[in-house]
Amino acid sequence: MLQKNVYFCPSQLLISKMKYYSTNKQVPLSTLKDAVLKGLADDNGLYMPERIPQLGSNFFATLHTKTPQEIALEVAVALFGEDIAVAELRSIVHGALSFDIPLVKVSDNLYSLELFHGPTMAFKDVGARFLARMMQHFTRNERAETNVLVATSGDTGSAVANGFLGIEGITVTILYPKGLVSKIQEAQFTTLGQNVCALEVEGTFDDCQRLAKQAFLDKELNAQRRLTSANSINLARFIPQAFYYFWGWAQMPKGSEVVACVPSGNFGNLTAGLLAKRMGLPIKHFIAANNANDIFLKYLQTATFSPRPSIATIANAMDVGNPSNFARIMDLYGSNHANVTADISGYRYSDAQIRDVIKRTFSETGYTLDPHGACAYEALREYLKKNNTVNGFFLETAHPAKFKETVDDILGTAIAIPQKLQAFMSGQKQTIGMSNRYEDFREFLMKN
Ligand SMILES: *Cc1c(COP(=O)(O)O)cnc(C)c1O
C-alpha cells in the first residue's frame, strides 16, 4: 500500500494545485501552464481560477506600508503560488512592474491612478510584461517555437510587442486595423523588428479579433503551429491587472469608502478589479466608463447584452463592439443582473463630450487627461456628485502624448512628447499588408 501511495504521489500533488475552468464549461479543467499557453479555451471560453483566494484583514491592515511590487507579489503568491515558486514569482513581478504607479490628487475627493509610466506609456504594459515573463517561465525548456497572436486597437500591440521583444523561443504576430491607430501607437509595434511582426489589416479591430480567434479554433493549423494569445483574454494578462487596485486603494485617504472608475473597451481591466474585490479588497463600487461603444452600459440598463459592430472614436482603444471579458463578468456574478448592477454603474461619452472634458479639466485643475482617462474622469466626477461621502480614483490608462494629435487639437497647444515615446518615432516602419479574410491570414501563418 505504501508503495502504491508513493507511486500516485505526483498526481496527488496535481490535485492540490489551482485549476482553471473555461467560462463556457464545455472542456475539462486546465492547469495554469495550459491555460496561459492556450489563451482561449477549446470551447471558445475564457479561463477563470477555480478558487478565488481570500486575503485576510492582516493583509489589508498593512497594505499602505508596502510597495506596489510587494503587494503584487503577495497577491501573485495567493493565486499562482501552488504552481510557481515564490522566488520565480518575485522575479516575474519585479520584471513586470519595473516602473512607478503614482496616485495623483486631481480635485477634492477625486484621484488619478497613473498606470502609464511603463515602457509604452499605457496600462497594458503591466499585463503584457507579466504575461511575457510567465510564458517564458513555462516554455523555457521546450523546443517548439511559440507564436503569440495579438489583435490590437492600439495599445495592446505596443505593450505586447515590447513585453516580448527579444524573448527567445517566442515570436509575436500583431494584427491591427489599418489607419485606425495613432501614429505613435503604430510606431511602438511596427518599428521593433526582431521577433515581432506587424500585420496591417484592411478592416476594423473586430476584424482583427475575429481573425485571431478563428486561428485559435483552427485544429489543422494548431497541429502545425503552437499558437497562443496575448489579448486581454489571456489569464496571465488579465490577472496581474488586479494588483494595482490593491495598491491604488492602499494609497487613498483613510476613513471613507473608496470607489474605482475604469475606462473600458474589452473589459479586462475592470474585470480584474472585480476579481480583486472578490479576493477581499474593500472597493465599495465600480464604475465602467464607455465611449460611444456603450454595449455594457446598455446591458446595465436593459439586462440584455447585444454586441454590435464597433464605432470609431477618439478614445480608440475602447472601440470594442463585443467585449470579450463580458463572459468573465457573467461568470463572476452567475449572470445575475441585479448583482452586477449593485456593484457596477455605467456611463458613456461621445467624442464631443470627451473633448469638452479634456478642455475643462485642464483649465480647471491643470491636469491633462488622455481621451480614455477623460471618459473615466468624467464618469467618476458625475458619480461623486451624487455620492459625495466617498472618495474615488480612476485609472488613467495612457499618457496623453500617446494621443498627441487629438489632445493638441483639443487644448490648442503642443503637449510635450516624453523621451520614451520619441525614441519609437525615429524607427523605420516595417509592416505586412493583410486582407480581412481568414484564408489569407491562415496562409500567412502556415508559411511563416
Ligand atoms: C485597452 C485600453 C483601454 C480598455 O481596457 P480594457 O481592459 O480593454 O477594457 C482603456 N484605455 C486605454 C488607453 C487602453 O489602451
The ligand as a Tripos MOL2 file, in Angstrom:
@<TRIPOS>MOLECULE
LIG
   15    15     1     0     0
SMALL
NO_CHARGES

@<TRIPOS>ATOM
      1 C1         -7.0100   48.9070  -23.7800 C.3       1 LIG1
      2 C2         -7.2790   50.2450  -23.2550 C.ar      1 LIG1
      3 C3         -8.4430   50.5250  -22.5370 C.ar      1 LIG1
      4 C4         -9.5300   49.4860  -22.3320 C.3       1 LIG1
      5 O1         -9.1370   48.4540  -21.4760 O.3       1 LIG1
      6 P1         -9.9520   47.0760  -21.4480 P.3       1 LIG1
      7 O2         -9.2480   46.2250  -20.4770 O.co2     1 LIG1
      8 O3         -9.9250   46.5280  -22.8470 O.co2     1 LIG1
      9 O4        -11.3500   47.4240  -21.0400 O.co2     1 LIG1
     10 C5         -8.5900   51.7860  -21.9900 C.ar      1 LIG1
     11 N1         -7.6580   52.7470  -22.1860 N.ar      1 LIG1
     12 C6         -6.5420   52.5270  -22.8870 C.ar      1 LIG1
     13 C7         -5.5680   53.6220  -23.0780 C.3       1 LIG1
     14 C8         -6.3130   51.2740  -23.4380 C.ar      1 LIG1
     15 O5         -5.1960   51.0640  -24.1290 O.3       1 LIG1
@<TRIPOS>BOND
     1     1     2 1
     2     2     3 ar
     3     2    14 ar
     4     3     4 1
     5     3    10 ar
     6     4     5 1
     7     5     6 1
     8     6     7 2
     9     6     8 1
    10     6     9 1
    11    10    11 ar
    12    11    12 ar
    13    12    13 1
    14    12    14 ar
    15    14    15 1
@<TRIPOS>SUBSTRUCTURE
     1 LIG1         1 GROUP 0 **** ****
